[in-house]
């Protein structure tokens, strides 16, 4: 490689060997040296610039690739982009789109997941149950994804003081604040505009893309392939599903992605883009509720008709063995304490009969699960 520079133009030439169709190249540009050289000149112009002009800094990056194709001909491809740059970390964080960041992180993880499955399938080492090599590699992949999230959150969280919560108001000045309150305050301390990033990554690692409950299924591998080829908005729906509920009065409302939504007086519509699941609670399985179930099925059919590939529509009843596929996509909120449940699922406090329903869900789903809740996951990122 070689490089040259003038006062405003920096050139870098890199010579590489053959690149196969299964390989990719990433080039990371550090513009700090260039900014340091321009600092003096920009300081001289600062007096004549407004605050907005000073914040809107850009650099032009032109990439030229010269290569020999499989046909033996030489090709040249040129791309020029105008990139916005930030003068400090806070400005950079404010400019991030957390959904795009989560999708990019997920696609990188899915590429690795596809490689793991393909390697084990071709070598005949695919595990037939229990802890196999493939299961261990998927756990390592999830841990690597968590490590990347943890590194980012550690840079973000300390910059914002932990938020005060109403539960702390009863704590005496001479009493030690409960650990759960401190953890909750630290979670709220993550800047609001970026808090959605670990949430999306959490549901990405819970669902069919990286969830351990889905490994070894053809549906999981197919979903990864679809996810890799979807644009940002649609891909985010695969990473983090949406959840809506029909209650016994026919009201349709958005729900938190938690097992606490699985009340027996509801019909849930879980939209995971490639699959749309209708979950029917026990109290709504009677003939009197046929019209309500039909309305929910029609809504699922409407959503499915707008997509390609057309998603599969599943109807699952409370108590069925297939109910586990609903629980696997949601945060096991029943593992959290009551204050945390009310914070993440505020409808439990505002709806009539919410407390009785909360207790009933916790008792019914009390069986052990290895997966952490969303709150527990976000706390683990802050350790």
C-alpha positions, 0 to 999 in steps of 0.5 A, a space after each residue: 500500500 502507499 499513501 499521499 496527501 496534500 492540505 485537503 486531499 488524502 490518497 491511499 492505494 491498496 493492492 490485494 490478492 485474489 478475492 473469491 465470491 465467498 469473501 468480502 472486504 471492509 475498509 475502515 477510514 480514520 479521518 482523525 489525522 486529517 481533521 487534526 491537520 485541518 483544525 488550525 485552518 478551521 479555527 481561523 474560519 470559526 469566527 465567520 461561521 454560525 453554530 449550525 455551519 460549524 456542526 455540519 461538517 462533511 468529507 468527500 470520499 471517493 473509492 476507485 476499484 480496479 480489478 480483473 474479472 473472471 473473463 480476463 477483462 480489466 474493470 474500474 468502478 468509482 464511487 463518490 460519497 459525501 459523508 457527514 462527520 461529528 466533532 464529538 462523541 455526543 454529536 455522533 451518537 445523536 446522529 445514529 439510527 438505532 434501527 439501522 445499527 441493529 439490522 446491520 449487526 443482525 445481518 452480520 450475525 446471520 451470515 455467520 449463523 448460515 456459515 455454521 449451519 452449512 459447515 455442519 451440514 456438509 461435514 455431517 457433524 450436525 448434532 442430533 440433540 443435546 449440547 452439540 458443536 453447532 449449539 456451542 457455536 451458536 452460543 458463542 455467536 450470541 455472546 459475540 453479539 452481546 459483547 459488541 452491544 456491551 462495548 457500545 452501551 458502556 460508552 453511552 450509559 456513563 455519559 447520562 446519569 441514572 434516571 430517578 424512579 418513583 420507587 426510590 422516593 421511599 428510600 431513606 437517606 440512611 438506607 441502601 438503595 435496592 439493587 433492582 432500583 439501581 439497575 432500573 435507573 441505569 437502564 433508563 440512563 441509556 439515552 432514549 434515542 438509543 435505547 431501542 438498539 439493545 431492545 431490537 438486538 434482544 428480540 433478534 437473538 430471541 427469535 428465529 434468527 439467533 434464538 436457541 429454541 429455533 436452532 436446527 429448524 429449516 424455518 430458522 435458516 430460511 428466515 435468515 436468508 429472507 432477512 439478509 435480502 430485505 431492506 431496512 424497514 422490513 428487516 427490522 420487522 424480522 428482527 423485532 416482531 410486533 404484538 397486538 391484542 384483541 380483548 373480549 370487548 373487541 378492542 385492538 391495541 398494541 402490546 409490549 413484547 412480553 409474556 405478560 401479554 398472554 392473558 387468557 381473555 385475549 387474542 394475540 396477533 404476533 407479526 414476525 414478518 415471515 410468520 404471523 401467529 394468532 394466539 387464542 386465550 382460553 376464555 376466547 375459544 368459545 363459539 360466542 367469540 367466533 366473530 372476534 377470532 375471524 376478525 383477527 384472522 382477516 387482519 392476519 390475511 391482510 398483512 400477509 397479502 402485502 408481502 413477498 414471500 407470503 408469510 405463514 399464518 399459524 393459529 395456536 391455542 393456549 395450552 397447546 404444545 406449539 405455544 412454546 413458539 410464541 413464548 420463545 419470541 417474547 421476553 419472559 417478563 413473568 421472571 421480573 418483579 412486579 415493579 419491573 413488569 409494570 414499567 415494561 408493560 404499563 397496561 397491566 396497571 391501567 386496564 381493569 383486572 390487570 393485577 389479577 391477570 398479572 398474577 395468573 400469567 406469572 403462575 401459569 408461566 412459572 416453569 423454568 426458562 433459561 432465557 433472560 428477560 429484556 430487563 435482565 438482558 439490558 442490565 447485563 450490558 451495563 455490568 
